[in-house]
Amino acid sequence: MRHYIREVGLHSIIYTISTVAGSAMGFVLIPLLTAWLTTEQYGLVANVQSLVQLFNVLFAFGLTVTWSRFWFDFEENSREQRRFLGTTLLFIAAWSLTLTAIMVLVGPWLFARLLPGVDFYPYVAIALGTSLCMVFFNQQQIIFRVRQKSWWFAVLNIGRLVLTVGLVALSVGALRQGTLGKVAADLIVAAVSAAIALWLLLRRVHLCIDWKRLREALRYALPLLPHTLAIVVLQITDKFFLTQMRGLDTTGIYSVAFKFGSIMSIIVYSVNMSWHPFFMKTATSHQVDAKPIFARLTTYWLMAMLLVALCITLFSREMVQLFTFSESYFAAAPLVPVFVFAYLLYGLYMLAATQVFYTKKAVKLMPLATVCAGVLNILLNALLIPRWGMYGAAWATFCSHGVNLLLAFALAQHHYFIHYEWRRLASLAALTAVAVAGYYLLQTWAPGFWPMLAMKLGLVAAWLVSLVVSGFLSPSERANMMDMLRQMMAARRGRSGQNN
């Protein structure tokens, strides 16, 4: 078991660091953007970024998942693998360019009605260009993931972060270009990333049209397109509704809360980057022992993620006040915990989705869960936002992710049943609920800063101690974890000694 924890954990840590870097274009830039942009301008940026997400899915046409699923069906770098990659890449390129041309023709008329607060030229047009570039970068990142080249994955993401920060500081800070400066910087970064990705891709693929492989890929991918679109709907519909019903300034405050809550999304998504290829490889090569391994690792996954969610929740108010340079954004703080636990549900959903993706015949049923959740999200936003504003939008997101998880889990267990450690999972959830309830009681009391800080740290310590005192971790598990920690510290000291 220790070997499996290391295999998933090491790559997960690297993916987390690098994905934080990649997503830092929205998070690390918060101090800069909140200092230079009004809430209304930030709301406009959030809408453009939501459009980029939507176009990314439409351009990929569902074929992104085929590279991670079919990679292991071919021998590495074989002629068949190169032809498969080249065929799907050519299709993605041709479809993306065609869709871009269509949007240029009908986009001004369409978006004037769907999103009147966002002008097609230049904002939607820039979103189209950014997505067109990013589709190639995303495909190269998938190759790094399936090959478990997590360091290369990290290098490219961190490079994009450095370039983005520099360009935003120049265009928004120095040149005072506002919203246009931010979205133009994103376009430049995407273009540079696409150039690097295409150079790497063309060395590994054989550009051709293999109709047999293309049909096989489309049969697998097309049922997932509604699924992927529904996932994006869960992430962007709230901002569109808020813009229409409450204005761009409310959308700006809401988007800041969303960015802080998405720290949880970054972490669970990063772990899934390592978990997905690990699951596929283990389920294929260790069919007898795989399910108990998955059950135990899921328990450890939830333990780690709940600790992260608890820490973000407890210190959400301080984070917002520390990283935003305008008091007009402080109203975002109460929404952060809702997004944190919504994305914890999304992380659990991704674990269930991996089970479904392993069973090829079950993939076509996946949209049943996500489309239902997407429709529910639209309905809840339409019902809750007029009355409760951004709070209604946040809870609509939480409820939709909960329904998505329940439906996906039922489907996963039907097609690839895993006997999870339900008693341990329930005890983790109950323990965290008690800690969060304690946090909200502290909020009503509202003591001074230092007493509040001490009490919050005490809640985290009590959560950790309870795991040991309650017997949640067996003696062998505690011994293994301490042994792994000692080995990591010894390795670190060894590297430090060599450097000296």
Secondary structure, DSSP 8 states (H G I E B T S, - for coil): -HHHHHHHHHHHHHHHHHHHHHHTTTTTTHHHHHHHS-HHHHHHHHHHHHHHHHHHHHHHTTTHHHHHHHGGGS-TT-HHHHHHHHHHHHHHHHHHHHHHHHHHHHHHHHHHHH-TTS-IIIIIHHHHHHHHHHHHHHHHHHHHHHTT-HHHHHHHHHHHHHHHHHHHIIIIIIS--HHHHHHHHHHHHHHHHHHHHHHHHHHH------HHHHHHHHHHHTTHHHHHHHHHHHHHHHHHHHHHHH-HHHHHHHHHHHHHHHHHHHHHHHHHHHHHHHHHHHHHH-TTTHHHHHHHHHHHHHHHHHHHHHHHHHTHHHHHHHH-SSGGGGGGGGGHHHHHHHHHHHHHHHHHHHHHHHSGGGGGGHHHHHHHHHHHHHHHHHHHHHHHTHHHHHHHHHHHHHHHHHHHHHHHHHHS-----HHHHHHHHHHHHHHHHHHHHHHHH---HHHHHHHHHHHHHHHHHHHHHTT-S-HHHHHHHHHHHHHHHHHHHHHHHHH-
